[in-house]
Amino acid sequence: DGRGHGCRRRELAMPRSTHGDFSNLEQPVWLQQTNPKRRGSAAFARYDAYKGAKTVGEALRAGAVLGDLKNDLQKGYLTFGHKLGAVDSASSALVAKLVGGTGRAPPSSA
């Protein structure tokens, strides 16, 4: 359990998507699109303004402050890089075409 015995608790490594550099204005970011902030608060208004940003620099230019971005990272509203599983409309159209336009995989022939 890490108590006594001279053992120290080991910290788990953070997922790769949380490693980034806020001082690099070109650092790609992904922000949750549903505003998680308290409606009517200044943070809510700022988040609405910067949630479409694709880089740290875009978020800051859109009204985010460094504290906002650090908090968003800590709470999981922001990740570095691109959101896993997120696809653009062209990719979605290609997938739909490949699976017969239904958005579902074709039935198996087994």
C-alpha positions as CSV (number, residue, x, y, z in Angstrom):
1,D,0.0,0.0,0.0
2,G,3.0,2.3,0.0
3,R,2.8,3.2,3.7
4,G,5.8,2.5,5.8
5,H,8.3,0.0,4.5
6,G,10.3,2.8,2.9
7,C,8.1,2.6,-0.3
8,R,7.0,5.7,-2.2
9,R,3.8,5.7,-4.2
10,R,4.6,5.9,-7.9
11,E,2.7,8.5,-10.0
12,L,1.0,7.2,-13.0
13,A,2.2,8.7,-16.3
14,M,-0.3,11.1,-17.8
15,P,-1.8,10.1,-21.2
16,R,0.2,11.4,-24.1
17,S,-2.5,13.9,-25.1
18,T,-1.9,16.0,-21.9
19,H,1.7,16.6,-22.8
20,G,2.1,19.9,-24.6
21,D,3.6,23.3,-24.4
22,F,1.4,26.3,-23.8
23,S,4.4,28.6,-24.7
24,N,4.3,27.1,-28.2
25,L,1.6,29.1,-29.9
26,E,1.5,26.6,-32.8
27,Q,0.8,23.7,-30.5
28,P,-2.3,22.0,-31.8
29,V,-5.2,21.6,-29.3
30,W,-8.7,20.1,-29.3
31,L,-11.4,21.7,-27.1
32,Q,-14.6,20.1,-26.0
33,Q,-17.3,21.8,-28.0
34,T,-20.0,21.7,-25.4
35,N,-19.3,24.6,-23.0
36,P,-18.6,23.1,-19.6
37,K,-18.5,26.4,-17.7
38,R,-21.2,27.9,-15.5
39,R,-23.7,29.7,-17.8
40,G,-23.6,33.5,-17.3
41,S,-20.0,33.5,-15.9
42,A,-17.1,35.3,-17.5
43,A,-15.4,31.9,-18.0
44,F,-18.5,30.7,-20.0
45,A,-18.3,33.7,-22.3
46,R,-14.5,33.3,-22.8
47,Y,-14.9,29.5,-23.5
48,D,-17.5,30.1,-26.1
49,A,-15.1,32.5,-27.8
50,Y,-12.1,30.2,-27.9
51,K,-13.6,26.7,-28.1
52,G,-13.2,26.6,-31.9
53,A,-9.4,27.2,-31.7
54,K,-7.1,24.7,-33.3
55,T,-3.9,26.0,-31.6
56,V,-2.8,27.5,-28.3
57,G,-2.2,30.8,-30.1
58,E,-5.7,30.8,-31.7
59,A,-7.3,30.2,-28.2
60,L,-5.3,33.0,-26.7
61,R,-6.1,35.4,-29.5
62,A,-9.8,34.5,-29.2
63,G,-9.9,35.5,-25.5
64,A,-8.6,32.6,-23.5
65,V,-6.1,33.3,-20.7
66,L,-3.4,30.9,-19.8
67,G,-5.2,30.0,-16.5
68,D,-8.3,29.0,-18.6
69,L,-6.2,26.6,-20.8
70,K,-4.4,25.1,-17.9
71,N,-7.7,24.5,-16.1
72,D,-9.3,23.1,-19.2
73,L,-6.4,20.7,-19.6
74,Q,-6.6,19.6,-16.0
75,K,-10.4,19.0,-16.3
76,G,-10.1,17.2,-19.6
77,Y,-11.9,19.9,-21.7
78,L,-8.6,20.4,-23.7
79,T,-6.2,17.9,-25.1
80,F,-3.0,18.5,-27.1
81,G,-3.1,17.3,-30.7
82,H,-6.3,16.2,-32.3
83,K,-9.2,14.5,-30.6
84,L,-8.9,10.7,-31.2
85,G,-11.9,9.5,-33.1
86,A,-12.8,12.9,-34.5
87,V,-13.2,13.0,-38.2
88,D,-13.9,15.8,-40.6
89,S,-16.9,15.8,-43.0
90,A,-14.9,14.5,-45.9
91,S,-13.7,11.5,-43.9
92,S,-17.2,10.9,-42.6
93,A,-18.5,10.9,-46.3
94,L,-15.8,8.4,-47.3
95,V,-16.7,6.1,-44.4
96,A,-20.4,6.3,-45.3
97,K,-19.6,5.4,-48.9
98,L,-17.4,2.5,-47.9
99,V,-20.1,1.0,-45.6
100,G,-23.0,1.6,-48.0
101,G,-24.1,5.1,-47.0
102,T,-25.9,3.9,-43.8
103,G,-23.2,4.8,-41.3
104,R,-23.2,1.2,-40.2
105,A,-20.9,-1.7,-41.2
106,P,-22.3,-4.1,-43.7
107,P,-23.8,-7.3,-42.3
108,S,-21.4,-10.2,-42.0
109,S,-21.7,-13.1,-44.4
110,A,-21.1,-15.6,-41.7
